[in-house]
Amino acid sequence: MHYRKTYKGILIAAMALFLVSCEQNSINSINEPKDSLVVTGKEELQYFPDAPGYYTNNNNSDSLIIQFELYAGNKPMITGKINNKNARFLIDNGKLFNEIWFYNGETDSLNLYYKTHEADSLIGIGEKEANPIYDGNPVNLSFTNVQFMDQPTLISPSESGYADFFPGINGQISSTLFKHFIVSFDFENLSIYLHKPEQFTPDKNQHAIKMQKRNNGSYCIPFELTTKTGETHKVLLDIDIGTVFPLYLISTNTNNIAITDKTEKQFVGMGGSGEIYGFKDTLAELKLGNYSFKNYPVIIAPIESNSDTNIVENGTFGIELMKNFTITFDYFNEILYLEPNKNFKGIDCK
């Protein structure tokens, strides 16, 4: 999910937890992506001038490796060190927020403190109101072969409940990885490859899909969805590796995605503004680039179930679909690369 950090009346995009959707902007035919969104090559490299802090590494390799685990079986989690203490983080890219977000208040062992006791507001998807959040002091986060220095932080007080929802987890990171490197997730070997942007060359077996950036800071790619009643919807869905269910759609008057079965309403996640509920359904077919998936499960949520409709448009796809591939996020060129792995359960239509 996205949240918005309210600071002196300015809404600043900052982070994601479970669910992510798109904000309406000036893009033409937003629900009918064009074939031109699929690309086969690289574009001019664009670095991020706001990339948080800086990094150092212990070797001259063009790519670095961090091993990851699947927390609760479905959320990428990495372990690093802060202040010589182990710290465990979930990875999220629903929106490229620059801060490392900590879930459980000030922490002496990590030398983590509020900069000020004046709280900002955390507003996100969910059925409750905003939660308080504080700017924290910068930290250094180290892994075996790479160290991220002077990283900005946000801290949720313990009473917000995020630490209870993710026991044993200190928080989550995003731009720390994605604005410094082109990032590949190898789900067969549970390895993250951090590629230096100027050295990266895509493999010939990787299928490239052009990302599209929203005004709200999220990135989308085109899907074609066919319902069991035969209706076809061409939609842009947000990228979010933190989304744990197969597919999450928002039913709106714009995309006309209908909720056909309201008998299986269920809790589907925790957003910045509390619990999120939706309805379980199945698509006849999902098409993503060259790949097709039949009888694909989906959660469809009514738009009124979300506390901030400015954050929401069509929906999001996450790790359950991504695990079919070795997936590479190149935010510098705004390209997503897919290569089917041994977990692949779809059809390659090329």
Helices and strands as residue ranges (DSSP letters): E 2-7, E 10-16, G 35-37, E 54-57, E 63-67, E 69-71, E 75-82, E 85-91, E 100-102, G 108-110, E 120-124, E 131-142, E 146-155, G 158-160, H 162-165, E 171-173, H 175-178, E 182-186, E 191-195, G 197-199, E 207-210, E 212-213, E 219-226, E 232-239, E 247-251, G 262-264, E 265-271, E 274-288, E 291-302, G 303-305, G 309-311, E 315-317, H 319-322, E 325-330, E 335-340, E 347-348
